[in-house]
């Protein structure tokens, strides 16, 4: 099969490309990326005959349709990320995350794509009051990023029904760990960097808020599995992570201090800590997929990438 990956030069995409290329089911991987936030370094080691790079923007339908011609399946990663930053970028966020998704789905329906996997986020749960959040809990997004992801999930469901294709949305836990397109506006990675450079860790609130975490390479494995084996990912939405990956932010700070370097942790209890959600991953278990990385292993690995130890 031929697989299109939008936003493949980003954090997760840079870990996904090699997985797809190495799978015997995949003949060709097409990359569609604007390079506005991603980097060509994500494709280091992948520029072989079975990879077709197209520079383009998901907001431009012509770019999407051109890249999608001849493709069997799609992983749609392209998005504006960094949830807290989208409060000041609402229009742009919806243009990329929602309108871009509609373009991808329109092209998929027109060109008879079999299956679409959409990158959503556990951030959609926002203020959900349950302490064991599964996919039946009503989301309560608190920022434009999460709102755009939740509304795009509805688009995926509607377009799949209208065009007789299959599709699923993966509500990904917060990523961490090393990939060629590594990001440092994510809590674990940022904490590791500060610890390595001898600076204190700053935690908004008292650190008691919960977050689920998943290593970026496990995230990439989940997208690969979902696009290559749609018969086992037959629900409209999945939380992706692990029960053991739920941590309080204060626990993350302690792990970084243990595994990287002793650091001072400052708790800004008057600052809003952001959303808190403890997530259930039982539905994911039904697919047969399991994560491989622990948070401690990922923290150590990222520190080693920095120090080349």
Buried (B, 14 or more C-beta within 10 A) or exposed (E): BBBBBBBBBBBBBBBBBBBBBEBEEBEBBBBBBBEEBBBEEBBEEBEEEBBBBBEBBBBEBEBBBBBBEEBBBBBBBBBBBBBBBBEEBBEEBBBBBBBBBBBBBBBBBEBEBBBBBBBBBBBBBBEBEBEEBEBEBEBBBBBBBBBBBBBBBEBBBEBBEEBEBBBBBBBBBBBBBBBBBBBEEBBBBBBBBBBBEEEEBBBBBEBEBBBBBBBBBBBBBBBBBBBBBBEEBEEBBBBBBBBEBBBBBBBBBBBBBEBBBEBEBEBEEEEEBBBBBBBBBEBBEEBEBEBEBBBEEBBBBBBEBBEEE
